[in-house]
Amino acid sequence: MQGQDAVEPAERGATRIADRVVAKISAQAAREAIAPVPPGARAPRTAVSVHRETARVRVSVELGYPSDLGAQCGAVRRRVTERVGDLAGMRVPEVAVQVERLHLVPQLSPAPVPRAGSTPEAPPEAEEPSPEAAP
């Protein structure tokens, strides 16, 4: 068909991305943002509401403790917004992050700090054999 009866490619149909696809993209993005997931923690879970080209996302996460929870939640929000926008072409005006559980993560113990007025112990020195003792 040529001429006036031709339909422009953008007007021939519509692409609809299912809510569950956006939910999977969001869950993967949340995992990427908080990697590594603390031992014993469940993977992030998501619920989404899609309306036309806009997605609202709720993410439930379990995080390690002690850690900067606010920074981790902010990283989840940014990563979910970025990945859903890139992969699904949707605008994400809202990402609600719910922290469901904290998991104690073993921390490396810092080196002991000497008390005021005390002198730190010198490390034991290895004894070198004296040249006279050599056969």
C-alpha positions as CSV (number, residue, x, y, z in Angstrom):
1,M,0.0,0.0,0.0
2,Q,1.4,3.3,-1.0
3,G,0.2,6.8,-0.7
4,Q,-2.6,8.0,1.7
5,D,-3.6,4.5,2.8
6,A,-0.2,3.7,4.3
7,V,-0.1,3.5,8.1
8,E,3.0,4.9,9.9
9,P,4.9,2.2,11.8
10,A,4.4,3.9,15.2
11,E,0.6,3.8,14.6
12,R,0.3,0.1,13.7
13,G,0.0,-1.3,17.2
14,A,1.1,-1.0,20.8
15,T,3.6,-2.8,23.0
16,R,2.4,-3.7,26.4
17,I,4.9,-4.9,29.1
18,A,3.3,-7.1,31.7
19,D,3.4,-6.1,35.4
20,R,5.3,-9.3,36.2
21,V,8.0,-8.5,33.8
22,V,8.5,-5.1,35.4
23,A,8.5,-6.8,38.8
24,K,11.3,-9.2,37.7
25,I,13.3,-6.3,36.3
26,S,12.8,-4.4,39.6
27,A,13.8,-7.4,41.8
28,Q,17.0,-8.0,39.8
29,A,17.9,-4.3,40.0
30,A,17.3,-4.3,43.8
31,R,19.6,-7.4,44.1
32,E,22.3,-5.6,42.1
33,A,22.0,-2.5,44.4
34,I,22.4,-4.4,47.7
35,A,24.9,-7.1,46.5
36,P,26.0,-9.1,48.1
37,V,22.8,-10.3,49.8
38,P,23.5,-11.0,53.5
39,P,23.8,-14.7,54.4
40,G,20.4,-16.1,55.3
41,A,18.5,-13.2,53.7
42,R,15.8,-13.7,51.2
43,A,16.1,-12.1,47.7
44,P,14.3,-8.8,47.2
45,R,10.6,-9.1,46.4
46,T,8.7,-6.5,44.4
47,A,5.1,-5.5,43.6
48,V,4.4,-3.1,40.7
49,S,1.5,-1.1,39.4
50,V,1.8,-0.2,35.7
51,H,-0.3,2.4,34.0
52,R,0.5,3.2,30.4
53,E,4.2,4.1,30.5
54,T,4.5,4.7,34.2
55,A,5.4,2.1,36.9
56,R,5.1,2.4,40.6
57,V,7.3,-0.1,42.5
58,R,7.3,-1.5,46.0
59,V,10.4,-3.4,47.0
60,S,10.8,-5.5,50.1
61,V,14.4,-6.2,51.2
62,E,16.4,-7.8,53.9
63,L,19.7,-6.0,54.7
64,G,22.9,-6.6,56.6
65,Y,23.4,-4.9,59.9
66,P,25.2,-2.8,60.9
67,S,25.2,-0.8,57.7
68,D,24.0,2.5,56.4
69,L,20.4,1.6,55.8
70,G,19.4,4.9,54.3
71,A,22.2,4.7,51.7
72,Q,21.3,1.2,50.8
73,C,17.6,2.1,50.3
74,G,18.6,5.1,48.2
75,A,20.8,2.8,46.1
76,V,17.8,0.5,45.6
77,R,15.6,3.4,44.5
78,R,18.1,4.7,42.0
79,R,19.0,1.3,40.5
80,V,15.3,0.2,40.1
81,T,14.4,3.6,38.5
82,E,17.4,3.3,36.1
83,R,16.9,-0.3,35.1
84,V,13.1,-0.2,34.6
85,G,13.6,3.0,32.5
86,D,16.4,1.4,30.4
87,L,14.9,-2.0,29.9
88,A,11.1,-1.4,29.8
89,G,11.2,2.3,28.7
90,M,8.9,3.3,31.6
91,R,9.0,6.2,33.9
92,V,9.2,5.3,37.6
93,P,8.1,8.2,39.8
94,E,7.9,6.2,42.9
95,V,10.0,3.4,44.4
96,A,8.9,2.5,48.0
97,V,11.5,0.4,49.8
98,Q,10.4,-1.6,52.8
99,V,13.1,-3.1,55.0
100,E,11.6,-6.4,56.4
101,R,14.5,-7.8,58.3
102,L,18.0,-7.0,59.4
103,H,20.7,-9.7,59.4
104,L,23.7,-9.4,61.7
105,V,26.8,-9.4,59.5
106,P,30.1,-10.3,61.3
107,Q,32.4,-7.3,61.2
108,L,36.2,-7.5,61.3
109,S,37.2,-6.4,64.8
110,P,39.3,-3.2,64.7
111,A,42.8,-3.2,66.1
112,P,42.8,-2.5,69.9
113,V,43.5,1.1,70.7
114,P,46.1,1.5,73.5
115,R,44.9,3.4,76.6
116,A,46.3,6.8,77.4
117,G,49.6,6.6,79.3
118,S,50.3,3.0,78.3
119,T,53.0,2.0,75.8
120,P,52.1,-0.4,73.0
121,E,53.7,-3.7,73.2
122,A,56.6,-4.2,70.8
123,P,56.2,-7.2,68.5
124,P,58.4,-10.1,69.5
125,E,61.6,-10.1,67.6
126,A,62.9,-13.2,65.9
127,E,66.2,-14.3,67.3
128,E,68.9,-14.6,64.7
129,P,71.5,-17.3,65.3
130,S,74.8,-15.9,66.4
131,P,77.7,-16.4,64.0
132,E,79.7,-18.1,66.8
133,A,77.1,-20.8,67.1
134,A,77.5,-21.8,63.4
135,P,79.4,-25.1,62.9
